[in-house]
C-alpha cells in the first residue's frame, strides 16, 4: 500500500504516482491510498495551480519524491 499526503494549503493539488516511468494514477486530492500493482520503482509528484492572471492557472510541480523500490516477497 502506498500512502501519499500533502500539507493543507490553498487549492486542491494534483497528485501523480509513477511506476517505472509510467503514470499509474493522477487525481486532484490532498491524500491518496494506492494498492500497489506489483514490484517496481515508484515515485510520487504533487502539482499546484499557479494563481493570478500571470499564472494562467497552469499546473506547476510543487513536490516530488525520491524513488521507492518495491521488490517481490521472498518465500
C-alpha positions in Angstrom: 0.0 0.0 0.0 1.3 3.5 -0.9 0.1 6.5 1.1 0.6 10.0 -0.3 -0.5 13.1 1.6 0.3 16.8 1.2 0.0 19.6 3.8 -3.0 21.8 4.0 -3.0 24.9 1.7 -5.0 26.9 -0.7 -6.4 24.9 -3.6 -6.5 21.2 -4.2 -3.3 19.7 -5.6 -2.9 17.2 -8.4 -1.2 14.0 -7.1 0.5 11.7 -9.5 2.0 8.2 -8.9 4.6 6.9 -11.4 5.7 3.3 -11.7 8.8 2.5 -13.7 8.4 5.8 -15.6 4.7 5.4 -16.4 1.9 7.3 -14.7 -0.5 4.8 -13.0 -2.7 7.3 -11.0 -3.4 11.0 -11.4 -6.0 12.7 -9.2 -6.9 16.1 -7.7 -6.9 15.4 -4.0 -4.9 16.0 -0.8 -4.3 12.3 0.0 -4.2 9.1 -1.9 -4.0 5.5 -0.8 -3.0 3.1 -3.6 -2.7 -0.7 -3.5 0.5 -1.3 -5.5 0.1 -3.5 -8.6 3.4 -5.2 -8.0 7.2 -4.8 -7.8 8.8 -1.7 -9.4 10.3 1.7 -8.9 7.6 4.1 -7.6 7.7 7.9 -7.3 5.0 10.5 -6.4 4.6 14.1 -7.5 2.3 16.9 -6.4 1.3 19.9 -8.6 -0.3 23.2 -7.7 -2.2 25.6 -9.9 -0.4 28.9 -10.4 -2.6 31.8 -9.1 -3.5 35.1 -10.7 -3.6 36.5 -14.2 0.1 35.8 -14.9 -0.1 32.2 -13.7 -2.6 31.2 -16.3 -3.9 28.6 -13.8 -1.4 26.1 -15.2 -0.2 23.2 -13.1 3.3 23.6 -11.7 5.4 20.9 -10.0 5.4 21.5 -6.2 6.8 18.3 -4.6 8.4 15.2 -6.0 9.6 12.2 -4.0 12.7 10.1 -4.2 12.1 6.7 -5.8 10.8 3.9 -3.6 11.9 0.4 -4.8 9.4 -2.4 -4.2 10.6 -6.0 -4.7 8.7 -9.3 -4.7 8.4 -11.1 -1.5 10.8 -14.0 -0.9 9.4 -17.3 0.2 
